Amino acid sequence: MNIKRQVPSTSFFDISKGPLWQNTTASRNINESIQENFYIYSEKQKIYKIKTLYLQGHFIFKKKKNGQNQIADILNATICEIELPFYGAGIRIIKAGQIIEIYGMTITWLQQLRFYCIQQDFANKYSIIRLLGKGTFGKVFKIKSRITQQDFAVKVFEKKAISNYQDYLLITKELQIIRSLNHPGITKFFETYENDEHIFLIYEMVEQGELYTFIKEKHLSEEEALLILKQLLQSLLYIHSKGILHRDLKPSNLLLRDRNTLSIAIADFGLAEFYRVDGKYIFTRCGTPGYVAPEVLQDKIYDYKIDIYSAGVILFMMLSGGKSPFNSTDPEEKLYQNYKSLIDYSLVSNISEATYNLLQSMLEPDNIKRISARAALNHQVFRNKRTSKCSIMIKKTPRSIDKITNPRVIINTNNNLDKYLQLSPKLQNLSSKPQNNMKQEAIRRGYQKMQTFSHRSPQLSPLQSQTKFEPFP
């Protein structure tokens, strides 16, 4: 990949207007801020003066002589390191066409500003090792820091693929969300860069691959599956406490930190959103069919429990040796099984009664009755060190085309949201016998299209040199 060394003439992120410094009456807790004395240029006196500045998150504030405070929101501002004779090292901050330059002891400030702001010298800081995966908007590479020689993963977005304001909102929302998360069960975000053609999001490198590959290679025991599930639920409890829905949980979005201890981390927050009671998101129908909760496919208002359903599917796959709970080989019928939550529990018949109870509670079709992350963590299966085995006799779920005659599912391909959820079912009053042209059209326009676009953003796993995106396991 040819990463040019140019800097953007205007930042992709800078759409702000108005003065950068704003007067404020809001009080700030100085004890929670990074305080430093800097040389700052005075336009009025045409000299550099020493001024005390405070940095709190992505806000810089200062006190004026009249006692009034001024504050500058430098979120997604462009920053670069500069140097001036006599005054030494400095930082230039650019936002809304305005510039703040500070000189002095900038090391501590740089560490925090890199997290919240946009840098321009990616090619000087990192070297690209190899391609890890591809997505609709860009690619993921393994990279190495030229300074520390440490490995990282970078998600690279191509600006030319970002065609409208909704795409802009998706990227800025992803940044907003990942900056707000700090948990061992979540891939760690570090910093952002851009040039004229690309946007670069730097993440930690998780070396042990995806859970999807792992459970295909090794049949996990019930205890091992529950150990992974407990970590996933703890991470979800944290994510939900921040008011965030992941909306695309699946085994390929769970990365293994350590194959021996089965430590995992959740990756890819490209479709994550802040919870809204009214359900009005940038994109409502999104995720990966085969893992999404039924209420998403049914166009109902949903909440945090959509992630619990997806976690239930992951648990099912761990317990069944990688098999999906929706066992049809027909893509259209498999989507229908997901839509109606028609689960073949016979694939996990030899598990303990407690684990089976938890699995059913997570895969409950009614989101009101479905268990929450907190309640799941308090389930008896995690309180008991040992669980007795029981053989559960379950009849195989009947094929929907044999037992359910009305209504049927068709594929709606006339909605722009299908770029993010390529198979969006609608119930229609159709005849009990499916028409061949409907099935062919569903597969041609829905399933094949989903293979191309269903994964909007690539993964951060190093074990696949070129990811093949699979809508169903």
MOHU-V632027 format. One record per pair of residues at least 4 apart in sequence whose ideal C-beta (glycine too) atoms are under 6 Angstrom apart, sorted by sequence separation. I is the first residue (numbers start at 1). J is the second residue. D is the distance in Angstrom with one decimal. If there is no record, write none. Layout:
i,j,d
I,J,D
I,J,D
This chain:
i,j,d
64,68,4.9
106,110,5.5
109,113,5.8
113,117,4.9
121,125,5.9
122,126,6.0
169,173,5.7
209,213,5.3
220,224,4.2
236,240,5.9
276,280,5.8
292,296,4.5
294,298,5.8
302,306,4.9
316,320,5.9
351,355,4.7
371,375,4.8
380,384,5.8
398,402,5.7
400,404,4.7
418,422,5.2
440,444,5.9
441,445,5.6
442,446,4.9
443,447,4.7
444,448,5.9
450,454,4.3
42,47,5.7
55,60,5.6
94,99,5.4
134,139,5.2
145,150,4.9
162,167,4.3
181,186,5.2
194,199,4.9
220,225,4.8
239,244,5.0
258,263,4.5
287,292,3.9
295,300,4.1
317,322,5.6
328,333,4.2
337,342,4.2
351,356,5.4
364,369,5.0
371,376,5.0
398,403,4.0
413,418,5.9
434,439,5.7
63,69,5.7
83,89,5.4
257,263,4.1
296,302,5.9
328,334,4.4
364,370,4.1
418,424,5.7
41,48,5.4
42,49,5.1
53,60,5.8
54,61,5.1
93,100,4.3
133,140,4.6
144,151,5.6
193,200,4.1
295,302,4.7
61,69,5.7
62,70,5.5
82,90,4.7
132,140,4.4
256,264,5.9
257,265,5.7
273,281,5.0
326,334,4.9
39,48,4.5
53,62,5.3
92,101,5.2
143,152,5.2
192,201,5.8
287,296,6.0
316,325,4.5
328,337,6.0
362,371,5.9
61,71,4.3
82,92,5.0
131,141,5.8
132,142,5.7
254,264,5.1
255,265,5.1
296,306,5.8
361,371,4.0
40,51,4.7
90,101,5.9
91,102,5.5
143,154,5.0
178,189,4.3
191,202,4.9
326,337,4.0
59,71,5.7
60,72,4.7
79,91,6.0
80,92,5.3
90,102,5.8
130,142,5.3
190,202,4.5
255,267,5.2
313,325,6.0
326,338,5.3
411,423,5.7
412,424,5.0
37,50,5.5
90,103,3.8
128,141,5.1
129,142,4.2
141,154,5.3
293,306,4.0
59,73,5.8
60,74,5.9
79,93,5.4
189,203,5.7
253,267,5.3
412,426,5.2
455,469,4.4
37,52,5.4
38,53,5.7
88,103,5.9
91,106,5.1
128,143,5.4
129,144,5.7
140,155,5.2
253,268,4.8
271,286,4.9
58,74,5.6
77,93,5.2
78,94,4.4
87,103,3.9
187,203,5.3
188,204,4.3
293,309,3.7
409,425,4.3
58,75,4.1
89,106,5.6
126,143,4.4
127,144,5.2
139,156,5.2
187,204,5.8
327,344,4.6
454,471,5.0
77,95,3.7
138,156,4.6
325,343,4.3
410,428,5.6
35,54,5.4
74,93,5.5
84,103,5.9
126,145,5.9
127,146,5.9
138,157,4.3
291,310,4.9
137,157,4.9
138,158,5.0
343,363,5.9
407,427,4.4
33,54,4.1
34,55,4.3
358,379,5.0
407,428,5.9
450,471,4.8
279,301,3.6
291,313,5.0
407,429,5.6
408,430,4.3
33,56,4.3
248,271,4.4
358,381,5.1
423,446,4.8
137,161,4.9
247,271,4.6
323,347,5.3
341,365,3.9
422,446,5.9
247,272,6.0
246,272,5.2
354,380,5.3
355,381,5.4
320,347,4.3
354,381,4.3
405,432,3.5
422,449,5.0
423,450,5.8
244,272,5.7
245,273,5.4
320,348,5.2
422,450,3.2
319,348,4.6
244,274,6.0
245,275,5.7
235,266,5.4
243,274,5.3
411,442,4.3
422,453,5.9
243,275,5.2
319,351,5.8
413,445,4.6
422,454,5.3
28,61,5.8
231,264,5.4
354,387,5.0
79,113,5.3
228,262,5.5
290,324,5.9
419,453,5.5
227,262,5.4
352,387,3.8
411,446,4.0
228,264,5.8
290,326,6.0
356,392,5.7
352,389,5.5
353,390,4.7
79,117,4.4
159,197,5.8
250,288,5.4
212,251,3.6
247,286,5.8
248,287,5.1
77,117,5.0
78,118,5.1
211,251,4.2
212,252,4.3
247,287,5.5
75,116,5.7
250,291,4.5
76,118,5.8
156,198,5.3
157,199,4.2
210,252,4.9
214,256,6.0
297,339,4.7
211,254,4.0
349,392,5.1
156,200,5.7
315,359,5.8
23,68,5.9
24,69,5.3
349,394,5.9
154,200,5.2
155,201,4.4
185,231,5.5
289,335,5.4
23,70,5.8
24,71,4.7
209,256,5.7
294,341,4.9
39,87,4.9
154,202,5.5
208,256,3.7
290,338,5.8
346,394,4.8
21,70,4.8
22,71,5.6
186,235,5.9
206,255,4.0
289,338,5.8
345,394,4.4
152,202,5.4
153,203,4.7
185,235,3.3
312,362,3.1
346,396,5.0
21,72,5.2
206,257,5.9
208,259,5.2
312,363,4.1
20,72,5.0
153,205,4.9
183,235,6.0
344,396,5.8
152,205,5.3
344,397,4.7
55,109,5.8
151,205,4.4
308,362,5.4
183,238,4.8
342,397,4.9
58,116,4.0
249,307,5.6
206,265,5.7
245,304,5.9
246,307,5.2
249,310,3.8
40,102,5.8
180,242,5.9
305,367,4.7
308,370,5.9
13,76,4.0
251,314,5.8
38,102,4.0
39,103,4.2
240,304,4.5
336,400,5.0
39,104,5.8
305,370,4.7
38,104,4.3
11,78,5.0
177,244,5.8
333,400,5.9
339,409,5.9
122,193,3.8
236,307,5.4
294,365,5.3
295,367,5.3
336,409,4.5
34,108,5.9
118,192,5.2
119,193,4.8
20,95,5.7
20,96,5.8
118,194,5.6
114,191,4.5
20,98,4.3
122,200,5.1
187,265,5.0
16,95,5.9
17,96,5.9
186,265,5.9
232,311,5.5
16,96,4.1
185,265,5.7
186,266,5.1
187,267,4.6
14,95,6.0
229,315,5.1
339,425,5.1
335,423,5.1
178,269,5.4
177,269,5.2
225,318,3.8
225,319,5.3
174,269,5.6
177,272,4.9
174,270,5.5
220,318,5.0
219,321,4.5
215,318,5.6
13,118,5.6
216,322,4.7
215,322,4.6
332,439,5.7
332,442,4.7
331,443,5.9
7,120,4.1
169,282,5.4
166,282,5.8
331,447,4.2
5,123,4.9
3,123,4.8
1,128,5.9
297,425,5.6
222,351,5.6
285,417,5.0
222,355,5.9
240,373,5.9
283,417,5.6
286,420,4.3
289,423,5.1
286,421,5.0
237,373,4.3
285,421,4.2
236,373,4.5
237,374,5.8
283,420,4.9
334,472,5.9
285,424,5.2
233,373,5.1
233,376,5.2
233,377,5.2
324,473,4.6
230,382,5.9
288,454,5.7
12,194,5.8
289,471,5.7
290,472,4.4
8,194,5.8
270,456,5.4
8,195,5.9
270,457,3.5
8,196,5.0
6,195,5.6
268,457,5.8
6,196,5.6
4,195,5.8
267,460,4.9
255,461,5.7
252,459,5.9
210,461,4.6
209,461,5.3
209,463,3.8
207,462,6.0
203,460,5.7
153,460,4.4
136,453,5.4
140,458,4.3
135,455,5.8
136,456,5.2
140,460,5.8
142,462,5.7
135,457,4.6
135,458,3.8
134,458,5.5
133,458,3.7
133,459,5.0
132,462,5.6
134,467,5.9
133,467,3.6
